Every structure is written in structure tokens, then in C-alpha cells.
Amino acid sequence: MHTHDTVLYDGECRFCRSQIALLRRLDICGRLTFTSLHAASVAVDFPEITRETLLAQMVVVEKSGCSHGGAQAVRYLSRTLVLLWPLAIVLHIPGTLPLWKILYGWIARNRFRIAGRHCDKTCDEGTCKLP
């Protein structure tokens, strides 16, 4: 069992790293641990979460072990981080979760284009391509 909620993200994605940098600043109470899905410890600490899932979406694992992925992870973070509480009001409007899932999915699929270039490494390695 972990002492903090853990945010699992793609540490080789420039867009993802920039969003995690923002979350680190917003985590004024120190409630979160941030771990790249590429860290060796992830497969050991979170064997129930597939690499494909982690490549497709950010996942937040509560210290209790319950996990939230994609739009549901963002909703969870909006309730967890005090500075995101105003966003929680919008994200939790009844019936809107399907919309947030579509929006999150589009952003996740296009994150390399949004970041301004495909990746920080050479694309010949194949690390910057989504499955």
C-alpha cells in the first residue's frame, strides 16, 4: 500500500510532462506521487494496469488501490487538489462524463501533435508512436 495517491503518466511524452508539471504546482498539500509509466517500478507496483492502458491514458491509483483512468482520473484530481475544486463543479455536472471521455480521448490520441512535435527522441525508436 502506498502513502500517497500515484499519478501514472507517459514520461516520454512532452505534452504529458507539461501537464504533470502543472499538477505538481497545483498539489500544494503534497497528496500525489508522480511516476512515469516507463519506470521499472510500475510493473511491480501496479501489475493490474496494462502497459497499453498506461500508454493510452493517465491513471491515478489511490493509496487504497482503487484506480481511475483518463477523464475519470481528471475528475478525481479535481476533487483531490484544492486548487482544482472550481473545475470539479463543471466536470461533475450530471450526465457529462461521456463528453469528458470523448474530449480526453481526443486529446490523448493527439497529444504528440498538440505538444508541437512528435516526440523528444527519434521516432525511429518507435517510442513516440501510440499503440
C-alpha positions as a Markdown table, in Angstrom:
| # | Residue | x | y | z |
|---|---|---|---|---|
| 1 | Met | 0.0 | 0.0 | 0.0 |
| 2 | His | 1.3 | 3.5 | -0.9 |
| 3 | Thr | 1.3 | 6.5 | 1.3 |
| 4 | His | 0.1 | 8.9 | -1.4 |
| 5 | Asp | -2.1 | 8.6 | -4.5 |
| 6 | Thr | 0.1 | 7.9 | -7.5 |
| 7 | Val | -0.3 | 9.5 | -10.9 |
| 8 | Leu | 1.0 | 7.3 | -13.7 |
| 9 | Tyr | 1.8 | 9.1 | -16.9 |
| 10 | Asp | 3.8 | 8.9 | -20.1 |
| 11 | Gly | 7.2 | 10.3 | -19.1 |
| 12 | Glu | 8.4 | 10.2 | -22.7 |
| 13 | Cys | 5.6 | 12.5 | -23.9 |
| 14 | Arg | 6.3 | 16.2 | -23.8 |
| 15 | Phe | 2.6 | 17.2 | -23.5 |
| 16 | Cys | 2.2 | 14.7 | -20.6 |
| 17 | Arg | 5.3 | 16.0 | -18.8 |
| 18 | Ser | 4.0 | 19.6 | -19.1 |
| 19 | Gln | 0.6 | 18.6 | -17.7 |
| 20 | Ile | 2.3 | 16.8 | -14.8 |
| 21 | Ala | 4.5 | 19.8 | -14.1 |
| 22 | Leu | 1.3 | 21.8 | -13.8 |
| 23 | Leu | -0.2 | 19.2 | -11.5 |
| 24 | Arg | 2.9 | 19.3 | -9.3 |
| 25 | Arg | 2.5 | 23.0 | -8.8 |
| 26 | Leu | -1.3 | 22.6 | -8.0 |
| 27 | Asp | -0.5 | 19.8 | -5.5 |
| 28 | Ile | 0.1 | 22.3 | -2.7 |
| 29 | Cys | -0.7 | 19.8 | 0.0 |
| 30 | Gly | 1.7 | 17.1 | -1.3 |
| 31 | Arg | -1.0 | 14.5 | -1.8 |
| 32 | Leu | 0.3 | 13.0 | -5.0 |
| 33 | Thr | 3.3 | 10.9 | -6.2 |
| 34 | Phe | 4.1 | 11.2 | -9.9 |
| 35 | Thr | 5.6 | 8.2 | -11.7 |
| 36 | Ser | 6.4 | 7.7 | -15.4 |
| 37 | Leu | 4.9 | 4.5 | -16.9 |
| 38 | His | 8.4 | 3.8 | -18.2 |
| 39 | Ala | 9.8 | 3.4 | -14.6 |
| 40 | Ala | 10.7 | -0.2 | -13.8 |
| 41 | Ser | 8.8 | 0.0 | -10.5 |
| 42 | Val | 5.4 | 0.5 | -12.3 |
| 43 | Ala | 5.1 | -3.1 | -13.5 |
| 44 | Val | 6.0 | -4.3 | -10.0 |
| 45 | Asp | 3.8 | -1.9 | -8.0 |
| 46 | Phe | 0.8 | -1.8 | -10.4 |
| 47 | Pro | 0.7 | -5.2 | -12.2 |
| 48 | Glu | -3.0 | -5.0 | -12.7 |
| 49 | Ile | -2.7 | -2.0 | -15.0 |
| 50 | Thr | -1.6 | -2.9 | -18.5 |
| 51 | Arg | 1.1 | -1.0 | -20.4 |
| 52 | Glu | -1.4 | -0.4 | -23.2 |
| 53 | Thr | -3.8 | 1.3 | -20.7 |
| 54 | Leu | -1.0 | 3.4 | -19.4 |
| 55 | Leu | 0.1 | 4.4 | -22.9 |
| 56 | Ala | -3.5 | 5.4 | -23.8 |
| 57 | Gln | -4.3 | 7.4 | -20.7 |
| 58 | Met | -3.1 | 8.9 | -17.4 |
| 59 | Val | -4.1 | 6.7 | -14.4 |
| 60 | Val | -4.4 | 7.8 | -10.8 |
| 61 | Val | -4.1 | 5.0 | -8.3 |
| 62 | Glu | -5.5 | 5.9 | -4.9 |
| 63 | Lys | -3.4 | 4.9 | -1.9 |
| 64 | Ser | -6.3 | 2.4 | -1.2 |
| 65 | Gly | -5.5 | 0.7 | -4.5 |
| 66 | Cys | -8.6 | 2.0 | -6.4 |
| 67 | Ser | -7.6 | 3.3 | -9.9 |
| 68 | His | -9.1 | 5.9 | -12.2 |
| 69 | Gly | -8.1 | 6.4 | -15.8 |
| 70 | Gly | -8.5 | 9.1 | -18.4 |
| 71 | Ala | -11.4 | 11.5 | -17.8 |
| 72 | Gln | -12.3 | 9.8 | -14.6 |
| 73 | Ala | -8.7 | 10.4 | -13.4 |
| 74 | Val | -9.1 | 14.1 | -14.2 |
| 75 | Arg | -12.4 | 14.2 | -12.3 |
| 76 | Tyr | -10.7 | 12.5 | -9.3 |
| 77 | Leu | -7.9 | 15.0 | -9.3 |
| 78 | Ser | -10.3 | 17.9 | -9.5 |
| 79 | Arg | -11.8 | 16.7 | -6.2 |
| 80 | Thr | -8.4 | 15.9 | -4.6 |
| 81 | Leu | -6.5 | 19.1 | -5.4 |
| 82 | Val | -7.9 | 22.1 | -3.6 |
| 83 | Leu | -6.9 | 24.5 | -6.4 |
| 84 | Leu | -8.9 | 22.4 | -8.9 |
| 85 | Trp | -12.1 | 22.5 | -7.0 |
| 86 | Pro | -13.7 | 25.1 | -9.3 |
| 87 | Leu | -13.1 | 22.8 | -12.2 |
| 88 | Ala | -14.7 | 19.9 | -10.3 |
| 89 | Ile | -18.0 | 21.8 | -10.4 |
| 90 | Val | -18.0 | 21.6 | -14.2 |
| 91 | Leu | -16.5 | 18.1 | -14.5 |
| 92 | His | -19.2 | 16.7 | -12.2 |
| 93 | Ile | -22.3 | 18.0 | -13.9 |
| 94 | Pro | -24.6 | 15.0 | -14.1 |
| 95 | Gly | -24.6 | 13.3 | -17.4 |
| 96 | Thr | -21.4 | 15.0 | -18.8 |
| 97 | Leu | -18.9 | 12.1 | -18.2 |
| 98 | Pro | -19.4 | 10.7 | -21.7 |
| 99 | Leu | -18.5 | 14.1 | -23.1 |
| 100 | Trp | -15.3 | 14.4 | -20.9 |
| 101 | Lys | -14.3 | 10.9 | -22.0 |
| 102 | Ile | -14.6 | 11.8 | -25.7 |
| 103 | Leu | -12.6 | 15.0 | -25.1 |
| 104 | Tyr | -9.9 | 13.3 | -23.1 |
| 105 | Gly | -9.7 | 10.5 | -25.7 |
| 106 | Trp | -9.2 | 13.0 | -28.5 |
| 107 | Ile | -6.5 | 14.9 | -26.5 |
| 108 | Ala | -4.7 | 11.7 | -25.6 |
| 109 | Arg | -4.7 | 10.5 | -29.2 |
| 110 | Asn | -3.4 | 13.8 | -30.5 |
| 111 | Arg | -1.0 | 14.7 | -27.6 |
| 112 | Phe | 2.1 | 14.5 | -29.7 |
| 113 | Arg | 0.7 | 16.9 | -32.3 |
| 114 | Ile | -0.5 | 19.2 | -29.5 |
| 115 | Ala | 2.9 | 19.3 | -28.0 |
| 116 | Gly | 4.4 | 20.8 | -31.1 |
| 117 | Arg | 6.3 | 17.8 | -32.4 |
| 118 | His | 6.1 | 14.1 | -32.3 |
| 119 | Cys | 8.5 | 13.4 | -29.5 |
| 120 | Asp | 11.7 | 14.3 | -27.8 |
| 121 | Lys | 13.5 | 11.2 | -29.0 |
| 122 | Thr | 14.0 | 10.0 | -32.6 |
| 123 | Cys | 10.8 | 8.4 | -33.9 |
| 124 | Asp | 12.8 | 5.6 | -35.4 |
| 125 | Glu | 12.9 | 4.0 | -31.9 |
| 126 | Gly | 9.2 | 3.7 | -32.0 |
| 127 | Thr | 8.8 | 5.2 | -28.5 |
| 128 | Cys | 6.7 | 8.1 | -29.7 |
| 129 | Lys | 4.0 | 6.2 | -31.5 |
| 130 | Leu | 0.8 | 5.4 | -29.9 |
| 131 | Pro | -0.3 | 1.7 | -30.0 |
